[in-house]
Amino acid sequence: MGALDEGHFDVELENTLNLGVEEEEPEIQAAVRVLLQGLGEDINREGIKKTPLRVAKALRHATTGYKRNAKDIIEGAIFPEAGLDNNRIGHAGGAGGLVIVRDLDLFSYCESCLLPFQVKCHVGYVPSGQRVVGLSKLSRVADVFAKRLQDPQRLADDMCSALQDSLKSAGIAVILQCHHIHFPALESMFLDSSTEGWIKGLVSSGSGVFEDEDANIWGELFSLLKFRSSIADKIQKRNSSNHWCPSQASTLNKISSSVGKAHPPSMVSAVTSIIRSLGEDPLRKELACTPAHFLNWLMNFQNCNMDMKLNSFVCNKAGPQKSNGTSIISRQIHSELNLPFWSQCEHHLLPFHGVVHIGYSSAEGVHPIGKSLLQSIVHFYGFKLQVQERFTRQVAETVAPLLGGDVIVVAEASHMCMISRGIEKFGSSTATVAVLGHFSTDAKARALFLESLPSMNNY
């Protein structure tokens, strides 16, 4: 496919807008088609034919906060409570102490790279002036600000400010525990498979009696949240220079400066169009590099013809083994567990990430192939637009000839599309299995391998 240009994007957008059938979010759908074509995909392929519509719906759901007013939510649910007056603000001996809502599960889209991140939110406040708010409204307010393009610190500050302005409390505290997927480049993953799957961050924001970060009331809040002191100490200070999004890390900035220039202008324009369609200003300084950062991630999944490279790599690393036809149980069962992978869902263009477990048998005295080769095969199929079922089968079919044909592959993954397109099932994960050779007929062998797997984690 030739290089895309600005004109291609404009034509695609015009064609979409002129369709006789009304479409949802036509600008976003047109932009997604340009991105898919930039990856070398056939936009009429069955698996991705409806991807532009699905992406548009997911993004629109994820940014509904721009059209909602937190003040209306709060002030419509404030109730008088006797005994909470301005002279007895509810701490240090006063009546009516802290009110806390813990463990609100949220998600937001990172303004730096347009990838979703997960949030565990805790809100505390000290009532004053006989004013308390319905507890469910704290969750709704958090959701209003989370469903915008965000940075964790600004998300905490926005929530704190809105609650303080409307509730007029003696103090508001907001603590966010955030998890952002780490997106290593394809080349680095073949060299180093030890990369952590998530970037973790803790931020806080306080008003009133919580403005002083060293005030005793913060200690009371941490105790009620059952935070260990080590966790409390890690809460990122407001002026910390630590980078939250991996795209902002110094090493990735070096990559961005070189790779970003190579991104087709039409793809950059497409991402800019999406940002504008969501109600944001693409010229806002925090969003200036967002198209390049997002494309640095997305282009890892470019549909390149790498099969020849993989075949050459496999042939150089290992020779095929042949099954001797005996029962698996009479041979030695080997396993390679927790091989990490990253991929991108072709239905929603959202990341999924997890681990692969591979079981296989070999005759006595035959040395199994190395873990590095299996890890490379997993990465090869992960860095494509994928569905997990296909990914699992492809890994199994590729490693089977190298391992004598008797293979079982289990992939476990956490999918961003499970939390960021209206389903919002936090902590769920998906397991898929592919079996070949004697594993497909030997239930005892399958059970033996499956029982050896580590407990399922939230990746």
C-alpha positions in Angstrom: 0.0 0.0 0.0 1.3 3.4 -0.9 1.8 6.2 1.7 -1.4 7.9 2.8 -1.7 11.7 2.5 -3.8 14.5 3.8 -6.0 14.5 0.7 -6.9 10.8 1.3 -8.2 11.6 4.7 -10.3 14.5 3.4 -11.8 12.4 0.7 -12.5 9.5 3.2 -14.2 12.0 5.5 -16.3 13.6 2.7 -17.4 10.2 1.4 -18.5 9.1 4.9 -20.4 12.3 5.5 -22.2 12.0 2.2 -23.5 8.5 2.8 -27.2 8.1 2.3 -27.6 6.1 5.5 -27.1 8.1 8.7 -24.1 6.9 10.7 -23.1 7.5 14.3 -20.2 9.8 14.7 -19.2 9.9 11.0 -16.1 11.9 11.6 -14.7 9.4 14.0 -15.6 6.5 11.8 -13.9 8.1 8.8 -10.8 8.8 10.9 -10.7 5.1 12.1 -10.9 3.9 8.6 -7.8 6.0 7.7 -6.0 4.5 10.7 -6.8 1.0 9.7 -5.7 1.6 6.1 -2.5 3.1 7.5 -1.9 -0.1 9.3 -2.2 -2.0 6.0 -5.5 -3.5 6.8 -8.4 -4.2 4.5 -11.3 -2.1 5.9 -13.8 -4.5 4.3 -12.3 -7.6 6.0 -15.1 -9.3 8.0 -13.3 -9.0 11.3 -12.8 -5.2 11.1 -15.7 -4.1 8.8 -17.6 -2.7 11.8 -14.5 -1.6 13.8 -15.0 2.1 12.9 -18.5 2.1 14.3 -17.5 0.1 17.4 -14.6 2.5 18.1 -16.8 5.5 17.6 -19.3 4.2 20.1 -16.6 3.3 22.6 -15.0 6.7 22.4 -18.3 8.5 22.7 -19.3 6.5 25.8 -15.8 7.1 27.3 -16.1 10.9 27.0 -19.7 11.6 28.1 -18.3 13.7 30.9 -17.9 16.6 28.6 -21.7 16.9 28.4 -22.5 16.5 32.1 -22.4 19.0 34.9 -21.0 17.9 38.3 -22.5 20.9 40.1 -26.1 19.9 39.2 -25.4 16.4 40.5 -24.0 17.5 43.8 -26.4 20.4 44.6 -29.4 18.3 43.8 -28.5 15.8 46.5 -27.3 17.9 49.5 -29.2 17.3 52.7 -29.3 19.0 56.1 -28.0 17.1 59.1 -28.4 18.5 62.5 -25.3 18.9 64.7 -23.0 19.7 61.8 -22.5 23.4 62.1 -19.6 25.6 61.3 -18.3 25.6 64.9 -18.1 21.8 65.0 -16.5 20.7 61.8 -16.3 17.0 62.7 -12.7 16.3 63.6 -10.2 16.8 66.5 -13.0 16.2 69.1 -16.0 17.6 67.2 -19.1 15.6 66.4 -19.6 14.1 63.0 -16.2 13.1 61.6 -14.9 11.9 58.3 -17.2 10.5 55.7 -15.4 8.2 53.2 -16.4 6.3 50.1 -13.8 3.7 49.1 -12.9 1.7 46.0 -14.9 3.5 43.3 -13.9 1.7 40.1 -13.4 4.1 37.2 -11.7 4.3 33.9 -10.5 7.3 31.8 -8.6 7.9 28.6 -5.1 9.2 29.0 -4.8 12.6 27.3 -1.2 12.0 26.4 -1.7 8.8 24.4 -5.4 8.1 24.1 -5.2 4.7 25.8 -7.5 3.9 28.6 -6.3 3.7 32.2 -8.0 2.2 35.3 -8.7 4.1 38.4 -9.5 3.0 42.0 -10.9 6.2 43.6 -11.3 7.1 47.3 -13.2 10.2 48.4 -13.3 11.6 51.9 -14.8 14.8 53.3 -15.5 16.5 56.6 -19.1 17.8 56.8 -19.8 21.3 57.8 -22.7 23.8 57.9 -25.3 20.9 58.4 -24.6 19.8 54.8 -24.1 16.2 53.7 -24.4 14.7 50.2 -25.9 11.5 49.1 -23.0 9.0 48.9 -23.9 7.7 45.5 -23.4 11.2 44.1 -19.7 11.0 45.0 -19.4 8.2 42.5 -21.4 10.0 39.9 -19.2 13.1 40.2 -16.1 11.0 39.9 -17.5 9.4 36.8 -18.2 12.9 35.2 -14.6 13.9 35.4 -13.2 10.5 34.6 -15.1 10.3 31.3 -12.9 13.0 29.7 -9.4 12.9 28.3 -7.5 13.1 31.6 -4.3 13.2 33.5 -4.5 11.6 37.0 -3.5 14.7 38.9 -5.9 16.9 37.1 -8.7 14.3 37.5 -8.1 14.4 41.3 -8.0 18.2 41.3 -11.2 18.5 39.2 -13.1 16.2 41.5 -11.8 17.9 44.7 -12.6 21.4 43.4 -16.1 20.6 42.2 -17.0 18.9 45.5 -15.6 21.7 47.6 -17.4 24.4 45.6 -20.8 22.8 45.9 -20.6 21.0 49.2 -18.9 23.8 51.2 -17.4 21.2 53.5 -14.6 21.7 56.0 -12.4 19.7 53.6 -12.3 17.3 50.7 -9.7 14.6 50.0 -9.5 12.6 46.8 -7.0 9.7 46.3 -6.6 7.9 43.0 -4.8 4.6 42.4 -4.2 4.4 38.7 -3.0 1.7 36.3 -1.8 2.5 32.8 -0.8 -0.2 30.4 2.9 -0.1 29.5 3.4 -0.1 25.8 6.9 -1.4 24.9 7.9 -1.2 21.3 8.0 -4.4 19.3 11.8 -4.3 18.8 12.5 -3.9 22.5 10.2 -6.7 23.5 12.2 -9.2 21.4 15.3 -8.1 23.3 13.8 -7.8 26.8 10.7 -9.7 27.9 10.9 -8.5 31.5 8.9 -5.3 30.9 6.1 -4.8 33.5 2.6 -4.8 32.1 1.4 -1.8 34.0 2.6 1.6 35.1 1.1 2.4 38.6 0.6 5.8 40.1 -1.0 7.3 43.2 -2.1 10.9 43.3 -4.1 13.0 45.8 -5.8 16.3 46.0 -7.1 18.1 49.1 -9.0 21.2 50.1 -9.8 22.9 53.4 -8.4 20.9 56.3 -6.7 18.6 53.7 -4.7 21.3 52.0 -1.7 20.6 54.3 -0.3 17.3 53.0 1.3 16.7 56.4 -1.9 17.4 58.5 -2.8 14.6 60.9 -6.2 14.2 59.3 -4.5 12.6 56.3 -3.2 9.9 58.6 -6.7 9.3 59.9 -7.9 9.0 56.3 -5.2 6.6 55.4 -6.0 4.5 58.4 -9.7 4.3 57.5 -8.7 3.4 54.0 -6.4 0.7 55.5 -3.5 2.0 53.6 -0.1 0.8 54.7 2.4 3.5 55.5 4.5 2.4 52.6 1.5 3.0 50.2 0.8 6.4 51.7 4.4 7.5 51.3 4.2 6.7 47.6 1.4 9.1 46.9 2.7 11.4 44.2 3.1 15.0 45.3 1.4 17.7 43.3 4.7 19.1 42.0 6.3 15.7 41.3 8.3 15.5 38.1 7.5 11.8 37.7 6.0 10.9 34.4 2.7 9.1 34.5 2.1 8.1 30.9 4.8 5.8 29.4 4.7 8.1 26.3 6.2 10.9 28.4 9.1 8.9 29.6 12.5 10.2 28.5 13.4 7.0 26.6 10.1 7.0 24.7 10.4 10.7 23.9 13.6 9.9 22.1 11.7 7.3 20.1 8.9 9.7 19.5 11.2 12.3 18.1 12.4 10.0 15.4 9.5 7.7 14.8 6.9 10.5 15.1 8.3 12.2 12.0 7.6 9.1 10.0 3.9 8.9 10.7 1.8 9.5 7.6 0.3 13.0 7.8 -3.2 11.5 7.1 -2.9 9.3 10.2 -1.9 12.3 12.3 -4.8 14.3 10.9 -7.2 11.4 11.7 -6.2 11.3 15.3 -6.5 15.1 15.5 -10.0 14.8 14.1 -11.0 12.2 16.7 -9.8 14.5 19.5 -11.7 17.4 18.1 -14.9 15.3 17.6 -14.8 14.3 21.3 -15.1 17.9 22.3 -11.5 18.7 23.0 -9.1 21.3 21.6 -6.3 19.5 19.8 -4.2 22.7 20.3 -4.3 22.5 24.0 -0.7 22.1 25.1 -1.3 18.8 26.9 -2.7 17.4 23.7 -0.1 18.7 21.3 1.9 15.5 21.1 -1.0 13.1 21.6 -1.5 12.1 18.0 2.2 11.1 17.7 2.1 9.2 21.1 -1.0 7.3 20.1 0.5 6.4 16.7 3.7 5.2 18.3 1.6 2.6 20.1 -0.7 1.8 17.2 2.0 1.4 14.6 3.4 -1.5 16.6 0.5 -3.5 15.1 1.1 -2.6 11.5 0.2 -5.4 9.2 3.7 -6.1 7.9 4.8 -9.3 6.1 7.0 -10.7 8.8 6.2 -14.3 8.2 9.5 -14.9 6.3 11.4 -13.3 9.1 9.7 -15.5 11.7 10.3 -18.7 9.6 14.0 -17.8 9.3 14.3 -17.2 13.0 12.5 -20.4 13.9 14.7 -22.5 11.5 17.9 -21.0 12.9 16.9 -21.6 16.5 15.4 -25.1 16.6 15.0 -28.2 14.6 11.6 -30.1 14.6 10.9 -32.9 17.0 8.7 -35.8 16.1 6.3 -37.6 18.4 7.0 -41.3 18.7 3.3 -42.1 19.0 3.4 -43.1 22.6 1.1 -41.8 25.2 1.9 -38.3 26.5 1.9 -39.5 30.1 4.6 -42.0 29.2 6.7 -39.1 27.9 7.9 -36.0 29.8 5.6 -33.0 29.9 7.3 -29.7 29.8 5.8 -26.3 30.3 6.8 -22.6 29.8 4.5 -20.5 32.0 3.8 -16.7 32.2 5.2 -15.6 28.8 3.9 -12.0 28.6 2.3 -10.5 25.6 0.7 -7.3 24.4 -1.9 -7.0 21.6 -4.6 -4.8 20.2 -8.2 -5.8 19.8 -9.2 -5.6 16.1 -12.8 -5.0 17.0 -12.3 -1.9 19.2 -8.7 -0.8 18.7 -8.2 -1.2 22.4 -5.3 -3.0 24.1 -5.3 -6.4 25.7 -2.5 -7.8 27.7 -1.7 -11.0 29.6 0.4 -14.1 29.6 0.7 -17.4 27.6 1.3 -20.8 29.1 2.6 -23.5 26.8 2.7 -27.2 27.6 4.3 -29.9 25.4 5.7 -33.4 25.6 9.1 -34.8 24.6 10.8 -38.2 24.6 13.2 -39.0 27.4 16.6 -37.4 26.9 15.3 -34.9 24.3 16.1 -31.4 25.4 13.2 -29.0 24.9 13.6 -25.8 22.9 14.5 -22.6 24.7 12.1 -20.2 26.4 13.4 -17.3 24.3 12.2 -18.9 21.0 8.7 -19.5 22.5 8.6 -15.9 23.8 9.5 -14.5 20.4 6.7 -16.5 18.7 4.2 -15.2 21.3 5.4 -11.6 20.7 5.2 -12.1 16.9 1.5 -12.9 17.0 0.7 -10.5 19.8 1.9 -7.5 17.8 -0.9 -7.6 15.3 -4.5 -6.5 15.3 -6.0 -9.6 17.0 -8.7 -11.5 18.7 -7.6 -13.7 21.6 -9.0 -16.9 20.2 -7.1 -16.5 16.9 -3.9 -15.4 18.8 -4.0 -18.6 20.9 -4.5 -20.8 17.9 -1.7 -19.2 15.9 0.8 -19.7 18.7 -0.2 -23.3 19.0 0.0 -24.0 15.3 3.5 -22.4 15.1 5.1 -24.1 18.0 3.6 -27.5 17.4 6.0 -28.6 14.6 8.9 -27.5 16.8 7.7 -29.5 19.7 6.7 -32.8 18.2 3.1 -31.9 17.6 1.7 -32.5 21.1 0.9 -29.0 22.3 -1.5 -27.2 24.6 -1.5 -23.4 24.8 -3.5 -21.3 27.3 -3.7 -17.5 27.0 -5.0 -15.3 29.9 -5.6 -11.6 29.3 -7.3 -8.5 30.6 -9.1 -6.6 27.9 -9.6 -2.8 27.9 -12.7 -3.2 25.9 -14.3 -4.9 28.9 -14.1 -1.7 30.9 -14.1 1.2 28.4 -17.1 0.8 26.1 -20.1 0.6 28.4 -19.6 -2.9 29.9 -17.3 -1.7 32.7 -16.4 -5.1 34.1 -13.4 -4.3 36.2 -11.0 -7.1 37.2 -12.4 -9.6 34.7 -10.1 -11.6 32.5 -10.4 -14.0 29.6 -8.8 -17.4 29.1 -8.5 -19.2 25.7 -7.1 -22.7 25.0 -5.8 -24.4 21.9 -4.8 -28.1 21.8 -3.0 -30.1 19.2 -1.8 -33.7 18.9 -2.3 -36.1 21.7 -3.3 -33.3 24.1 -6.6 -33.0 22.1 -7.5 -36.6 22.9 -5.8 -37.3 26.2 -8.0 -35.7 29.0 -5.6 -36.8 31.7 -2.6 -35.0 30.1 -4.7 -31.8 29.6 -5.8 -31.9 33.3 -2.2 -32.5 34.5 -1.0 -29.4 32.6 -4.0 -27.2 33.6 -3.6 -28.1 37.2 0.0 -26.8 37.0 -1.0 -23.3 35.9 -0.5 -20.4 38.4 -3.6 -18.7 39.8 -5.2 -16.4 37.4 -4.3 -12.8 37.9 -5.7 -9.5 36.7 -3.1 -8.5 34.1 
